[in-house]
């Protein structure tokens, strides 16, 4: 009788451990998925930030190169207006619509 009770208790413990293991596995999968999403977002942000740095450095160099020459400054203004239009179109095209208000 003692052995039977002991086996039942051990079986119950083993079942509970299996349940805990399953929960931990599910939680680990969720955490890994969240980490993968975060890694992807960090890479995207880094890429955008690097593009912004390149743009700003290029703009600074273009301004320095143009100096006070009105022709070069006018050409730079035209180039910036063209870039602004293209950037605005890209942002509009790739920005998801705002979710509806609750």
DOMAR-213829 format. One line per field, with one value per residue: residue number from 1; residue in three letters; y, x, z of N, C-alpha, C in turn. Coordinates in steps of 0.1 Angstrom, whole numbers. Atoms other than C-alpha are relative to their C-alpha. Layout:
pos <- NUM / ...
code <- ala / ...
n.yy <- Y / ...
n.xx <- X / ...
n.zz <- Z / ...
ca.yy <- Y / ...
ca.xx <- X / ...
ca.zz <- Z / ...
c.yy <- Y / ...
c.xx <- X / ...
c.zz <- Z / ...
END
This chain:
pos <- 1 / 2 / 3 / 4 / 5 / 6 / 7 / 8 / 9 / 10 / 11 / 12 / 13 / 14 / 15 / 16 / 17 / 18 / 19 / 20 / 21 / 22 / 23 / 24 / 25 / 26 / 27 / 28 / 29 / 30 / 31 / 32 / 33 / 34 / 35 / 36 / 37 / 38 / 39 / 40 / 41 / 42 / 43 / 44 / 45 / 46 / 47 / 48 / 49 / 50 / 51 / 52 / 53 / 54 / 55 / 56 / 57 / 58 / 59 / 60 / 61 / 62 / 63 / 64 / 65 / 66 / 67 / 68 / 69 / 70 / 71 / 72 / 73 / 74 / 75 / 76 / 77 / 78 / 79 / 80 / 81 / 82 / 83 / 84 / 85 / 86 / 87 / 88 / 89 / 90 / 91 / 92 / 93 / 94 / 95 / 96 / 97 / 98 / 99 / 100 / 101 / 102
code <- unk / unk / unk / unk / unk / unk / unk / unk / unk / unk / unk / unk / unk / unk / unk / unk / unk / unk / unk / unk / unk / unk / unk / unk / unk / unk / unk / unk / unk / unk / unk / unk / unk / unk / unk / unk / unk / unk / unk / unk / unk / unk / unk / unk / unk / unk / unk / unk / unk / unk / unk / unk / unk / unk / unk / unk / unk / unk / unk / unk / unk / unk / unk / unk / unk / unk / unk / unk / unk / unk / unk / unk / unk / unk / unk / unk / unk / unk / unk / unk / unk / unk / unk / unk / unk / unk / unk / unk / unk / unk / unk / unk / unk / unk / unk / unk / unk / unk / unk / unk / unk / unk
n.yy <- -12 / -11 / -1 / -5 / -14 / -7 / 0 / -9 / -13 / -2 / -2 / -14 / -10 / 1 / -7 / -15 / -5 / -1 / -12 / -12 / 0 / -5 / -14 / -6 / 1 / -10 / -13 / -2 / -3 / -14 / -9 / 0 / -8 / -14 / -4 / -1 / -12 / -12 / 0 / -5 / -14 / -7 / -1 / -10 / -14 / -2 / -3 / -13 / -10 / -1 / -7 / -14 / -6 / -2 / -12 / -12 / -3 / -4 / -14 / -9 / -1 / -7 / -15 / -6 / 0 / -11 / -12 / -11 / -1 / 1 / 11 / 13 / 1 / 3 / 14 / 7 / -2 / 8 / 14 / 2 / 0 / 13 / 11 / -1 / 6 / 15 / 5 / -1 / 11 / 13 / 1 / 2 / 13 / 11 / -2 / 6 / -8 / 0 / 8 / -8 / -4 / 9
n.xx <- 8 / -9 / -6 / 10 / 2 / -12 / 0 / 10 / -5 / -11 / 6 / 6 / -11 / -6 / 10 / -1 / -12 / 2 / 8 / -9 / -10 / 8 / 2 / -13 / -3 / 9 / -5 / -13 / 3 / 5 / -12 / -9 / 7 / 0 / -13 / -2 / 7 / -8 / -12 / 4 / 3 / -13 / -7 / 7 / -3 / -15 / -1 / 6 / -8 / -12 / 4 / 2 / -14 / -6 / 7 / -5 / -14 / 0 / 6 / -10 / -10 / 5 / 1 / -14 / -5 / 6 / -5 / 9 / 3 / 14 / 4 / -1 / 10 / 13 / 0 / 2 / 14 / 8 / -3 / 7 / 15 / 3 / -2 / 11 / 12 / -1 / 0 / 13 / 8 / -4 / 6 / 14 / 3 / -4 / 5 / 13 / 11 / 2 / 11 / 12 / 1 / 9
n.zz <- 0 / -1 / 13 / 9 / -3 / 4 / 14 / 4 / -3 / 10 / 13 / 0 / 0 / 13 / 8 / -2 / 6 / 15 / 2 / -2 / 12 / 12 / -2 / 2 / 14 / 7 / -4 / 7 / 14 / 1 / -2 / 11 / 10 / -4 / 2 / 14 / 4 / -5 / 8 / 13 / -1 / -2 / 13 / 9 / -5 / 3 / 14 / 2 / -7 / 8 / 11 / -5 / -2 / 13 / 6 / -7 / 3 / 14 / 1 / -5 / 10 / 12 / -4 / -1 / 14 / 7 / -5 / 2 / 14 / 1 / 9 / -7 / -10 / 7 / 4 / -12 / -4 / 9 / -4 / -12 / 2 / 6 / -10 / -10 / 6 / 1 / -14 / -5 / 7 / -5 / -14 / 2 / 6 / -9 / -14 / -1 / -4 / -14 / -4 / -3 / -14 / -7
ca.yy <- 0 / 24 / 17 / 24 / 57 / 67 / 58 / 78 / 108 / 105 / 102 / 134 / 152 / 140 / 152 / 186 / 189 / 181 / 208 / 233 / 223 / 229 / 263 / 272 / 261 / 282 / 312 / 307 / 306 / 338 / 355 / 344 / 357 / 390 / 391 / 384 / 412 / 436 / 426 / 433 / 466 / 476 / 468 / 488 / 518 / 515 / 515 / 546 / 564 / 557 / 570 / 602 / 607 / 602 / 627 / 653 / 649 / 651 / 683 / 699 / 691 / 704 / 737 / 741 / 733 / 758 / 785 / 818 / 811 / 819 / 794 / 765 / 775 / 776 / 742 / 729 / 744 / 726 / 693 / 696 / 704 / 673 / 651 / 665 / 656 / 621 / 616 / 629 / 605 / 576 / 583 / 587 / 555 / 534 / 548 / 526 / 542 / 552 / 527 / 538 / 556 / 533
ca.xx <- 0 / 28 / 45 / 13 / 7 / 43 / 41 / 9 / 25 / 56 / 34 / 15 / 48 / 61 / 28 / 31 / 67 / 58 / 31 / 57 / 82 / 55 / 47 / 84 / 88 / 59 / 72 / 107 / 92 / 74 / 105 / 126 / 100 / 99 / 137 / 138 / 112 / 133 / 165 / 148 / 135 / 170 / 185 / 159 / 164 / 202 / 198 / 175 / 197 / 228 / 209 / 200 / 237 / 248 / 222 / 232 / 269 / 262 / 241 / 268 / 294 / 272 / 266 / 303 / 311 / 285 / 298 / 283 / 280 / 244 / 243 / 255 / 232 / 202 / 212 / 214 / 180 / 165 / 182 / 168 / 133 / 134 / 147 / 120 / 93 / 106 / 111 / 76 / 61 / 80 / 69 / 33 / 34 / 50 / 33 / 4 / -29 / -36 / -58 / -94 / -101 / -117
ca.zz <- 0 / 9 / -25 / -43 / -26 / -32 / -69 / -72 / -56 / -78 / -109 / -99 / -93 / -127 / -144 / -128 / -138 / -174 / -172 / -159 / -186 / -213 / -198 / -197 / -233 / -245 / -225 / -240 / -275 / -269 / -255 / -284 / -308 / -290 / -291 / -328 / -334 / -313 / -332 / -365 / -353 / -340 / -374 / -392 / -369 / -373 / -410 / -410 / -385 / -407 / -437 / -418 / -408 / -444 / -456 / -430 / -437 / -475 / -470 / -449 / -475 / -503 / -484 / -477 / -514 / -526 / -504 / -514 / -551 / -560 / -589 / -568 / -540 / -564 / -577 / -542 / -534 / -564 / -554 / -519 / -531 / -553 / -525 / -501 / -526 / -531 / -493 / -485 / -512 / -498 / -462 / -473 / -493 / -465 / -434 / -423 / -417 / -381 / -363 / -358 / -325 / -299
c.yy <- 13 / 3 / 6 / 15 / 8 / 1 / 10 / 15 / 4 / 3 / 14 / 11 / 0 / 7 / 15 / 5 / 1 / 12 / 13 / 1 / 5 / 15 / 8 / 0 / 10 / 14 / 3 / 3 / 14 / 10 / 0 / 7 / 15 / 5 / 1 / 12 / 12 / 1 / 6 / 15 / 9 / 2 / 10 / 14 / 4 / 4 / 14 / 11 / 2 / 8 / 15 / 6 / 3 / 12 / 13 / 3 / 5 / 15 / 10 / 2 / 8 / 15 / 6 / 1 / 12 / 14 / 11 / 2 / -2 / -11 / -13 / -1 / -2 / -14 / -9 / 1 / -9 / -15 / -4 / -1 / -14 / -12 / 1 / -6 / -15 / -6 / 1 / -11 / -13 / -2 / -2 / -14 / -11 / 2 / -7 / 10 / -1 / -9 / 9 / 3 / -10 / 6
c.xx <- 9 / 6 / -10 / -3 / 12 / 1 / -11 / 4 / 11 / -6 / -6 / 11 / 5 / -10 / 1 / 13 / 0 / -9 / 9 / 10 / -7 / -2 / 13 / 4 / -8 / 5 / 13 / -2 / -5 / 11 / 9 / -6 / 1 / 15 / 4 / -7 / 8 / 13 / -2 / -3 / 13 / 8 / -6 / 3 / 14 / 1 / -6 / 9 / 13 / -3 / -1 / 14 / 6 / -6 / 5 / 14 / 1 / -5 / 10 / 11 / -4 / -1 / 14 / 5 / -7 / 4 / -10 / -4 / -15 / -5 / 0 / -10 / -14 / -1 / -3 / -15 / -9 / 2 / -7 / -15 / -4 / 1 / -11 / -12 / 0 / -1 / -15 / -9 / 3 / -6 / -15 / -4 / 3 / -4 / -14 / -10 / -1 / -12 / -12 / 0 / -10 / -13
c.zz <- 0 / -14 / -10 / 1 / -5 / -15 / -6 / 2 / -10 / -14 / -1 / -1 / -15 / -10 / 1 / -6 / -15 / -4 / 1 / -11 / -12 / 1 / -2 / -15 / -8 / 3 / -7 / -15 / -2 / 2 / -12 / -12 / 2 / -2 / -15 / -6 / 4 / -8 / -14 / 1 / 2 / -13 / -9 / 5 / -3 / -14 / -3 / 6 / -9 / -13 / 3 / 2 / -13 / -7 / 6 / -4 / -15 / -1 / 5 / -10 / -12 / 3 / 0 / -15 / -8 / 4 / -1 / -15 / -2 / -10 / 7 / 11 / -6 / -4 / 12 / 5 / -8 / 4 / 13 / -1 / -6 / 10 / 10 / -6 / 0 / 14 / 5 / -7 / 6 / 14 / -1 / -4 / 10 / 14 / 1 / 5 / 16 / 4 / 4 / 16 / 7 / 4
END
